[in-house]
Amino acid sequence: MERDESLEKAKRLIDRGNTYYDHRKYNKAEKRYKRALEILKKRFGDKHPYIAKVLIYLGLVYYRQGKYSNTRDVVKQALEIYKKTIW
């Protein structure tokens, strides 16, 4: 039961992050995505498509903030996860 609640919390954080992103509140979006990643990593480990999806969201935030090296790093992580789990 606790794991399901954690997963629901992660989903809510991602939804809030998306809302903040849409409203250009990138610092708030970044915090929500990072917290969601923590929860999802505890649930699924480091190599899961859900992790990659949130890393892409985080990469978009970093891009909008002008943090291009961070963007590259998290998108690269996401692509590696996708390569191992989807292809």
Jmol script that loads the backbone (N, CA, C; Angstrom):
load data "model"
ATOM      1  N   MET A   1       0.821  -1.193   0.000  1.00  0.00           N
ATOM      2  CA  MET A   1       0.000   0.000   0.000  1.00  0.00           C
ATOM      3  C   MET A   1       0.870   1.263   0.000  1.00  0.00           C
ATOM      4  N   GLU A   2       1.902   1.284   0.825  1.00  0.00           N
ATOM      5  CA  GLU A   2       2.763   2.462   0.921  1.00  0.00           C
ATOM      6  C   GLU A   2       3.402   2.790  -0.425  1.00  0.00           C
ATOM      7  N   ARG A   3       3.811   1.761  -1.166  1.00  0.00           N
ATOM      8  CA  ARG A   3       4.413   1.992  -2.467  1.00  0.00           C
ATOM      9  C   ARG A   3       3.433   2.639  -3.427  1.00  0.00           C
ATOM     10  N   ASP A   4       2.174   2.209  -3.408  1.00  0.00           N
ATOM     11  CA  ASP A   4       1.166   2.822  -4.274  1.00  0.00           C
ATOM     12  C   ASP A   4       0.968   4.290  -3.922  1.00  0.00           C
ATOM     13  N   GLU A   5       0.965   4.595  -2.637  1.00  0.00           N
ATOM     14  CA  GLU A   5       0.832   5.982  -2.205  1.00  0.00           C
ATOM     15  C   GLU A   5       2.033   6.798  -2.674  1.00  0.00           C
ATOM     16  N   SER A   6       3.218   6.220  -2.603  1.00  0.00           N
ATOM     17  CA  SER A   6       4.417   6.913  -3.063  1.00  0.00           C
ATOM     18  C   SER A   6       4.345   7.175  -4.562  1.00  0.00           C
ATOM     19  N   LEU A   7       3.864   6.186  -5.301  1.00  0.00           N
ATOM     20  CA  LEU A   7       3.735   6.353  -6.749  1.00  0.00           C
ATOM     21  C   LEU A   7       2.724   7.444  -7.077  1.00  0.00           C
ATOM     22  N   GLU A   8       1.636   7.479  -6.342  1.00  0.00           N
ATOM     23  CA  GLU A   8       0.642   8.537  -6.548  1.00  0.00           C
ATOM     24  C   GLU A   8       1.231   9.906  -6.209  1.00  0.00           C
ATOM     25  N   LYS A   9       2.034   9.961  -5.163  1.00  0.00           N
ATOM     26  CA  LYS A   9       2.673  11.224  -4.804  1.00  0.00           C
ATOM     27  C   LYS A   9       3.613  11.669  -5.923  1.00  0.00           C
ATOM     28  N   ALA A  10       4.377  10.742  -6.475  1.00  0.00           N
ATOM     29  CA  ALA A  10       5.279  11.071  -7.579  1.00  0.00           C
ATOM     30  C   ALA A  10       4.491  11.601  -8.777  1.00  0.00           C
ATOM     31  N   LYS A  11       3.366  10.970  -9.085  1.00  0.00           N
ATOM     32  CA  LYS A  11       2.532  11.428 -10.194  1.00  0.00           C
ATOM     33  C   LYS A  11       2.020  12.840  -9.950  1.00  0.00           C
ATOM     34  N   ARG A  12       1.605  13.121  -8.711  1.00  0.00           N
ATOM     35  CA  ARG A  12       1.138  14.475  -8.379  1.00  0.00           C
ATOM     36  C   ARG A  12       2.265  15.504  -8.515  1.00  0.00           C
ATOM     37  N   LEU A  13       3.455  15.119  -8.075  1.00  0.00           N
ATOM     38  CA  LEU A  13       4.599  16.022  -8.198  1.00  0.00           C
ATOM     39  C   LEU A  13       4.920  16.316  -9.662  1.00  0.00           C
ATOM     40  N   ILE A  14       4.846  15.282 -10.489  1.00  0.00           N
ATOM     41  CA  ILE A  14       5.096  15.470 -11.916  1.00  0.00           C
ATOM     42  C   ILE A  14       4.033  16.386 -12.519  1.00  0.00           C
ATOM     43  N   ASP A  15       2.785  16.151 -12.161  1.00  0.00           N
ATOM     44  CA  ASP A  15       1.703  17.018 -12.665  1.00  0.00           C
ATOM     45  C   ASP A  15       1.918  18.471 -12.248  1.00  0.00           C
ATOM     46  N   ARG A  16       2.296  18.675 -10.989  1.00  0.00           N
ATOM     47  CA  ARG A  16       2.563  20.039 -10.518  1.00  0.00           C
ATOM     48  C   ARG A  16       3.758  20.640 -11.242  1.00  0.00           C
ATOM     49  N   GLY A  17       4.786  19.810 -11.428  1.00  0.00           N
ATOM     50  CA  GLY A  17       5.958  20.266 -12.170  1.00  0.00           C
ATOM     51  C   GLY A  17       5.582  20.708 -13.570  1.00  0.00           C
ATOM     52  N   ASN A  18       4.732  19.926 -14.229  1.00  0.00           N
ATOM     53  CA  ASN A  18       4.279  20.286 -15.569  1.00  0.00           C
ATOM     54  C   ASN A  18       3.509  21.603 -15.567  1.00  0.00           C
ATOM     55  N   THR A  19       2.675  21.787 -14.549  1.00  0.00           N
ATOM     56  CA  THR A  19       1.915  23.035 -14.443  1.00  0.00           C
ATOM     57  C   THR A  19       2.862  24.217 -14.240  1.00  0.00           C
ATOM     58  N   TYR A  20       3.824  24.052 -13.333  1.00  0.00           N
ATOM     59  CA  TYR A  20       4.792  25.128 -13.112  1.00  0.00           C
ATOM     60  C   TYR A  20       5.589  25.400 -14.388  1.00  0.00           C
ATOM     61  N   TYR A  21       5.977  24.363 -15.091  1.00  0.00           N
ATOM     62  CA  TYR A  21       6.714  24.535 -16.341  1.00  0.00           C
ATOM     63  C   TYR A  21       5.878  25.346 -17.334  1.00  0.00           C
ATOM     64  N   ASP A  22       4.618  24.973 -17.476  1.00  0.00           N
ATOM     65  CA  ASP A  22       3.729  25.686 -18.398  1.00  0.00           C
ATOM     66  C   ASP A  22       3.579  27.157 -18.046  1.00  0.00           C
ATOM     67  N   HIS A  23       3.708  27.461 -16.749  1.00  0.00           N
ATOM     68  CA  HIS A  23       3.592  28.851 -16.293  1.00  0.00           C
ATOM     69  C   HIS A  23       4.965  29.526 -16.141  1.00  0.00           C
ATOM     70  N   ARG A  24       5.981  28.868 -16.673  1.00  0.00           N
ATOM     71  CA  ARG A  24       7.357  29.389 -16.681  1.00  0.00           C
ATOM     72  C   ARG A  24       7.931  29.593 -15.283  1.00  0.00           C
ATOM     73  N   LYS A  25       7.480  28.805 -14.352  1.00  0.00           N
ATOM     74  CA  LYS A  25       8.030  28.830 -12.989  1.00  0.00           C
ATOM     75  C   LYS A  25       9.008  27.655 -12.886  1.00  0.00           C
ATOM     76  N   TYR A  26      10.146  27.827 -13.553  1.00  0.00           N
ATOM     77  CA  TYR A  26      11.067  26.722 -13.758  1.00  0.00           C
ATOM     78  C   TYR A  26      11.727  26.225 -12.479  1.00  0.00           C
ATOM     79  N   ASN A  27      12.024  27.105 -11.535  1.00  0.00           N
ATOM     80  CA  ASN A  27      12.627  26.657 -10.274  1.00  0.00           C
ATOM     81  C   ASN A  27      11.672  25.740  -9.510  1.00  0.00           C
ATOM     82  N   LYS A  28      10.407  26.095  -9.491  1.00  0.00           N
ATOM     83  CA  LYS A  28       9.418  25.257  -8.807  1.00  0.00           C
ATOM     84  C   LYS A  28       9.228  23.938  -9.541  1.00  0.00           C
ATOM     85  N   ALA A  29       9.220  23.986 -10.864  1.00  0.00           N
ATOM     86  CA  ALA A  29       9.090  22.751 -11.647  1.00  0.00           C
ATOM     87  C   ALA A  29      10.283  21.834 -11.378  1.00  0.00           C
ATOM     88  N   GLU A  30      11.468  22.411 -11.372  1.00  0.00           N
ATOM     89  CA  GLU A  30      12.681  21.634 -11.117  1.00  0.00           C
ATOM     90  C   GLU A  30      12.600  20.899  -9.786  1.00  0.00           C
ATOM     91  N   LYS A  31      12.167  21.576  -8.747  1.00  0.00           N
ATOM     92  CA  LYS A  31      12.053  20.949  -7.420  1.00  0.00           C
ATOM     93  C   LYS A  31      11.074  19.784  -7.438  1.00  0.00           C
ATOM     94  N   ARG A  32       9.945  19.955  -8.105  1.00  0.00           N
ATOM     95  CA  ARG A  32       8.938  18.881  -8.156  1.00  0.00           C
ATOM     96  C   ARG A  32       9.461  17.671  -8.923  1.00  0.00           C
ATOM     97  N   TYR A  33      10.112  17.926 -10.050  1.00  0.00           N
ATOM     98  CA  TYR A  33      10.654  16.808 -10.834  1.00  0.00           C
ATOM     99  C   TYR A  33      11.751  16.064 -10.066  1.00  0.00           C
ATOM    100  N   LYS A  34      12.600  16.792  -9.385  1.00  0.00           N
ATOM    101  CA  LYS A  34      13.669  16.138  -8.620  1.00  0.00           C
ATOM    102  C   LYS A  34      13.097  15.288  -7.489  1.00  0.00           C
ATOM    103  N   ARG A  35      12.087  15.802  -6.825  1.00  0.00           N
ATOM    104  CA  ARG A  35      11.456  15.019  -5.743  1.00  0.00           C
ATOM    105  C   ARG A  35      10.765  13.789  -6.317  1.00  0.00           C
ATOM    106  N   ALA A  36      10.094  13.948  -7.449  1.00  0.00           N
ATOM    107  CA  ALA A  36       9.450  12.800  -8.098  1.00  0.00           C
ATOM    108  C   ALA A  36      10.499  11.753  -8.482  1.00  0.00           C
ATOM    109  N   LEU A  37      11.646  12.197  -8.974  1.00  0.00           N
ATOM    110  CA  LEU A  37      12.720  11.256  -9.316  1.00  0.00           C
ATOM    111  C   LEU A  37      13.179  10.458  -8.111  1.00  0.00           C
ATOM    112  N   GLU A  38      13.323  11.122  -6.981  1.00  0.00           N
ATOM    113  CA  GLU A  38      13.720  10.413  -5.754  1.00  0.00           C
ATOM    114  C   GLU A  38      12.738   9.293  -5.438  1.00  0.00           C
ATOM    115  N   ILE A  39      11.472   9.608  -5.487  1.00  0.00           N
ATOM    116  CA  ILE A  39      10.429   8.623  -5.170  1.00  0.00           C
ATOM    117  C   ILE A  39      10.444   7.485  -6.187  1.00  0.00           C
ATOM    118  N   LEU A  40      10.511   7.831  -7.464  1.00  0.00           N
ATOM    119  CA  LEU A  40      10.476   6.809  -8.511  1.00  0.00           C
ATOM    120  C   LEU A  40      11.702   5.913  -8.475  1.00  0.00           C
ATOM    121  N   LYS A  41      12.858   6.485  -8.156  1.00  0.00           N
ATOM    122  CA  LYS A  41      14.074   5.667  -8.070  1.00  0.00           C
ATOM    123  C   LYS A  41      13.988   4.669  -6.924  1.00  0.00           C
ATOM    124  N   LYS A  42      13.371   5.070  -5.818  1.00  0.00           N
ATOM    125  CA  LYS A  42      13.175   4.126  -4.710  1.00  0.00           C
ATOM    126  C   LYS A  42      12.245   2.997  -5.128  1.00  0.00           C
ATOM    127  N   ARG A  43      11.262   3.320  -5.929  1.00  0.00           N
ATOM    128  CA  ARG A  43      10.264   2.331  -6.353  1.00  0.00           C
ATOM    129  C   ARG A  43      10.774   1.418  -7.465  1.00  0.00           C
ATOM    130  N   PHE A  44      11.422   2.013  -8.482  1.00  0.00           N
ATOM    131  CA  PHE A  44      11.774   1.264  -9.683  1.00  0.00           C
ATOM    132  C   PHE A  44      13.262   1.050  -9.904  1.00  0.00           C
ATOM    133  N   GLY A  45      14.104   1.720  -9.139  1.00  0.00           N
ATOM    134  CA  GLY A  45      15.534   1.677  -9.413  1.00  0.00           C
ATOM    135  C   GLY A  45      15.910   2.775 -10.391  1.00  0.00           C
ATOM    136  N   ASP A  46      17.175   2.792 -10.778  1.00  0.00           N
ATOM    137  CA  ASP A  46      17.684   3.881 -11.627  1.00  0.00           C
ATOM    138  C   ASP A  46      17.385   3.717 -13.109  1.00  0.00           C
ATOM    139  N   LYS A  47      17.059   2.528 -13.545  1.00  0.00           N
ATOM    140  CA  LYS A  47      16.937   2.248 -14.981  1.00  0.00           C
ATOM    141  C   LYS A  47      15.520   1.829 -15.347  1.00  0.00           C
ATOM    142  N   HIS A  48      14.625   2.769 -15.359  1.00  0.00           N
ATOM    143  CA  HIS A  48      13.220   2.491 -15.693  1.00  0.00           C
ATOM    144  C   HIS A  48      12.724   3.599 -16.612  1.00  0.00           C
ATOM    145  N   PRO A  49      11.862   3.270 -17.577  1.00  0.00           N
ATOM    146  CA  PRO A  49      11.358   4.309 -18.489  1.00  0.00           C
ATOM    147  C   PRO A  49      10.692   5.496 -17.792  1.00  0.00           C
ATOM    148  N   TYR A  50      10.046   5.271 -16.652  1.00  0.00           N
ATOM    149  CA  TYR A  50       9.449   6.393 -15.915  1.00  0.00           C
ATOM    150  C   TYR A  50      10.524   7.390 -15.468  1.00  0.00           C
ATOM    151  N   ILE A  51      11.665   6.845 -15.059  1.00  0.00           N
ATOM    152  CA  ILE A  51      12.789   7.696 -14.649  1.00  0.00           C
ATOM    153  C   ILE A  51      13.242   8.529 -15.849  1.00  0.00           C
ATOM    154  N   ALA A  52      13.373   7.872 -16.992  1.00  0.00           N
ATOM    155  CA  ALA A  52      13.814   8.571 -18.201  1.00  0.00           C
ATOM    156  C   ALA A  52      12.845   9.691 -18.583  1.00  0.00           C
ATOM    157  N   LYS A  53      11.567   9.422 -18.474  1.00  0.00           N
ATOM    158  CA  LYS A  53      10.562  10.426 -18.821  1.00  0.00           C
ATOM    159  C   LYS A  53      10.713  11.677 -17.964  1.00  0.00           C
ATOM    160  N   VAL A  54      10.894  11.488 -16.668  1.00  0.00           N
ATOM    161  CA  VAL A  54      11.042  12.637 -15.771  1.00  0.00           C
ATOM    162  C   VAL A  54      12.382  13.331 -16.014  1.00  0.00           C
ATOM    163  N   LEU A  55      13.406  12.577 -16.356  1.00  0.00           N
ATOM    164  CA  LEU A  55      14.687  13.205 -16.703  1.00  0.00           C
ATOM    165  C   LEU A  55      14.539  14.108 -17.928  1.00  0.00           C
ATOM    166  N   ILE A  56      13.735  13.697 -18.885  1.00  0.00           N
ATOM    167  CA  ILE A  56      13.480  14.541 -20.059  1.00  0.00           C
ATOM    168  C   ILE A  56      12.776  15.829 -19.627  1.00  0.00           C
ATOM    169  N   TYR A  57      11.777  15.701 -18.762  1.00  0.00           N
ATOM    170  CA  TYR A  57      11.106  16.902 -18.249  1.00  0.00           C
ATOM    171  C   TYR A  57      12.108  17.829 -17.563  1.00  0.00           C
ATOM    172  N   LEU A  58      12.965  17.235 -16.743  1.00  0.00           N
ATOM    173  CA  LEU A  58      13.970  18.015 -16.038  1.00  0.00           C
ATOM    174  C   LEU A  58      14.926  18.676 -17.031  1.00  0.00           C
ATOM    175  N   GLY A  59      15.264  17.954 -18.077  1.00  0.00           N
ATOM    176  CA  GLY A  59      16.115  18.523 -19.122  1.00  0.00           C
ATOM    177  C   GLY A  59      15.483  19.734 -19.786  1.00  0.00           C
ATOM    178  N   LEU A  60      14.181  19.682 -20.005  1.00  0.00           N
ATOM    179  CA  LEU A  60      13.483  20.833 -20.582  1.00  0.00           C
ATOM    180  C   LEU A  60      13.553  22.040 -19.644  1.00  0.00           C
ATOM    181  N   VAL A  61      13.410  21.783 -18.358  1.00  0.00           N
ATOM    182  CA  VAL A  61      13.517  22.865 -17.371  1.00  0.00           C
ATOM    183  C   VAL A  61      14.920  23.464 -17.412  1.00  0.00           C
ATOM    184  N   TYR A  62      15.936  22.596 -17.381  1.00  0.00           N
ATOM    185  CA  TYR A  62      17.309  23.089 -17.423  1.00  0.00           C
ATOM    186  C   TYR A  62      17.557  23.909 -18.691  1.00  0.00           C
ATOM    187  N   TYR A  63      17.015  23.451 -19.801  1.00  0.00           N
ATOM    188  CA  TYR A  63      17.179  24.181 -21.053  1.00  0.00           C
ATOM    189  C   TYR A  63      16.588  25.583 -20.944  1.00  0.00           C
ATOM    190  N   ARG A  64      15.377  25.667 -20.408  1.00  0.00           N
ATOM    191  CA  ARG A  64      14.719  26.975 -20.257  1.00  0.00           C
ATOM    192  C   ARG A  64      15.463  27.883 -19.279  1.00  0.00           C
ATOM    193  N   GLN A  65      16.177  27.267 -18.331  1.00  0.00           N
ATOM    194  CA  GLN A  65      16.945  28.043 -17.348  1.00  0.00           C
ATOM    195  C   GLN A  65      18.329  28.420 -17.888  1.00  0.00           C
ATOM    196  N   GLY A  66      18.660  27.924 -19.075  1.00  0.00           N
ATOM    197  CA  GLY A  66      19.988  28.197 -19.640  1.00  0.00           C
ATOM    198  C   GLY A  66      21.083  27.316 -19.072  1.00  0.00           C
ATOM    199  N   LYS A  67      20.707  26.238 -18.402  1.00  0.00           N
ATOM    200  CA  LYS A  67      21.678  25.301 -17.822  1.00  0.00           C
ATOM    201  C   LYS A  67      21.933  24.178 -18.840  1.00  0.00           C
ATOM    202  N   TYR A  68      22.670  24.527 -19.890  1.00  0.00           N
ATOM    203  CA  TYR A  68      22.789  23.629 -21.032  1.00  0.00           C
ATOM    204  C   TYR A  68      23.598  22.370 -20.743  1.00  0.00           C
ATOM    205  N   SER A  69      24.616  22.477 -19.906  1.00  0.00           N
ATOM    206  CA  SER A  69      25.382  21.265 -19.581  1.00  0.00           C
ATOM    207  C   SER A  69      24.524  20.303 -18.747  1.00  0.00           C
ATOM    208  N   ASN A  70      23.685  20.854 -17.863  1.00  0.00           N
ATOM    209  CA  ASN A  70      22.763  20.002 -17.094  1.00  0.00           C
ATOM    210  C   ASN A  70      21.750  19.346 -18.037  1.00  0.00           C
ATOM    211  N   THR A  71      21.283  20.131 -19.006  1.00  0.00           N
ATOM    212  CA  THR A  71      20.338  19.590 -19.991  1.00  0.00           C
ATOM    213  C   THR A  71      20.956  18.386 -20.684  1.00  0.00           C
ATOM    214  N   ARG A  72      22.159  18.580 -21.193  1.00  0.00           N
ATOM    215  CA  ARG A  72      22.847  17.498 -21.905  1.00  0.00           C
ATOM    216  C   ARG A  72      22.995  16.261 -21.018  1.00  0.00           C
ATOM    217  N   ASP A  73      23.385  16.464 -19.771  1.00  0.00           N
ATOM    218  CA  ASP A  73      23.633  15.339 -18.868  1.00  0.00           C
ATOM    219  C   ASP A  73      22.369  14.527 -18.592  1.00  0.00           C
ATOM    220  N   VAL A  74      21.262  15.207 -18.276  1.00  0.00           N
ATOM    221  CA  VAL A  74      20.053  14.449 -17.930  1.00  0.00           C
ATOM    222  C   VAL A  74      19.406  13.815 -19.166  1.00  0.00           C
ATOM    223  N   VAL A  75      19.495  14.497 -20.306  1.00  0.00           N
ATOM    224  CA  VAL A  75      18.942  13.900 -21.533  1.00  0.00           C
ATOM    225  C   VAL A  75      19.765  12.684 -21.934  1.00  0.00           C
ATOM    226  N   LYS A  76      21.063  12.767 -21.765  1.00  0.00           N
ATOM    227  CA  LYS A  76      21.935  11.618 -22.050  1.00  0.00           C
ATOM    228  C   LYS A  76      21.571  10.431 -21.147  1.00  0.00           C
ATOM    229  N   GLN A  77      21.345  10.713 -19.864  1.00  0.00           N
ATOM    230  CA  GLN A  77      20.927   9.658 -18.930  1.00  0.00           C
ATOM    231  C   GLN A  77      19.613   9.026 -19.397  1.00  0.00           C
ATOM    232  N   ALA A  78      18.674   9.877 -19.780  1.00  0.00           N
ATOM    233  CA  ALA A  78      17.370   9.383 -20.233  1.00  0.00           C
ATOM    234  C   ALA A  78      17.524   8.499 -21.458  1.00  0.00           C
ATOM    235  N   LEU A  79      18.330   8.924 -22.417  1.00  0.00           N
ATOM    236  CA  LEU A  79      18.524   8.127 -23.629  1.00  0.00           C
ATOM    237  C   LEU A  79      19.161   6.778 -23.324  1.00  0.00           C
ATOM    238  N   GLU A  80      20.105   6.766 -22.403  1.00  0.00           N
ATOM    239  CA  GLU A  80      20.733   5.494 -22.007  1.00  0.00           C
ATOM    240  C   GLU A  80      19.704   4.546 -21.380  1.00  0.00           C
ATOM    241  N   ILE A  81      18.843   5.090 -20.563  1.00  0.00           N
ATOM    242  CA  ILE A  81      17.792   4.271 -19.950  1.00  0.00           C
ATOM    243  C   ILE A  81      16.865   3.730 -21.036  1.00  0.00           C
ATOM    244  N   TYR A  82      16.446   4.592 -21.942  1.00  0.00           N
ATOM    245  CA  TYR A  82      15.561   4.147 -23.020  1.00  0.00           C
ATOM    246  C   TYR A  82      16.219   3.066 -23.875  1.00  0.00           C
ATOM    247  N   LYS A  83      17.487   3.231 -24.166  1.00  0.00           N
ATOM    248  CA  LYS A  83      18.201   2.216 -24.968  1.00  0.00           C
ATOM    249  C   LYS A  83      18.184   0.853 -24.292  1.00  0.00           C
ATOM    250  N   LYS A  84      18.321   0.836 -22.981  1.00  0.00           N
ATOM    251  CA  LYS A  84      18.400  -0.419 -22.240  1.00  0.00           C
ATOM    252  C   LYS A  84      17.032  -1.028 -21.945  1.00  0.00           C
ATOM    253  N   THR A  85      16.005  -0.195 -21.932  1.00  0.00           N
ATOM    254  CA  THR A  85      14.699  -0.709 -21.504  1.00  0.00           C
ATOM    255  C   THR A  85      13.664  -0.816 -22.612  1.00  0.00           C
ATOM    256  N   ILE A  86      13.834  -0.048 -23.669  1.00  0.00           N
ATOM    257  CA  ILE A  86      12.830  -0.062 -24.732  1.00  0.00           C
ATOM    258  C   ILE A  86      13.345  -0.725 -25.999  1.00  0.00           C
ATOM    259  N   TRP A  87      14.586  -0.410 -26.398  1.00  0.00           N
ATOM    260  CA  TRP A  87      15.095  -0.947 -27.651  1.00  0.00           C
ATOM    261  C   TRP A  87      15.695  -2.291 -27.483  1.00  0.00           C
TER     262      TRP A  87
END
end "model"
wireframe off; spacefill off
backbone 0.3
color backbone group
